[in-house]
């Protein structure tokens, strides 16, 4: 089945060396500072950064419920890509997320793909604001990278 019809892609260029972007993406102490939209905190419950390793993050919502993100790493190539199966409950389940890193001098070109089980599910996620949600998260990552430099 054609993945392109089921994929939402976000491209960003971070004004930071690829090693720093990789560290911010893979170290729990950094992930806790940027993984959620502005105004929310992220609690790292599990983080086994190995192929087959599980990850689970919790974000308390203003109404007292918890937003849970969890998954399993299926491919890791240092400084190049991280591919994970993922759920973002209660909104999104059963997706594959691909984080692709490309060195560009002192900057890092970053591609984020969210591959949905069906094209209909992808369209539903777009309508729910997935681009704004992840855009806000990557803005926080950008701010953290500036802070870490």
Secondary structure, 3 states (H helix, E strand, C coil): CCHHHHEEEEEEEECCCHHHHHHHHHCHHHHHHHCCCCCCCCEEEEECCCCCCEEEEEEECCCCCEEEEEEEEEEEECCCEEEEEEEEECCEEEEEEEEEEEEECCEEEEEEEEECCCHHHHHHHHHHCHHHHHHHHHHHHHHHHHHHC
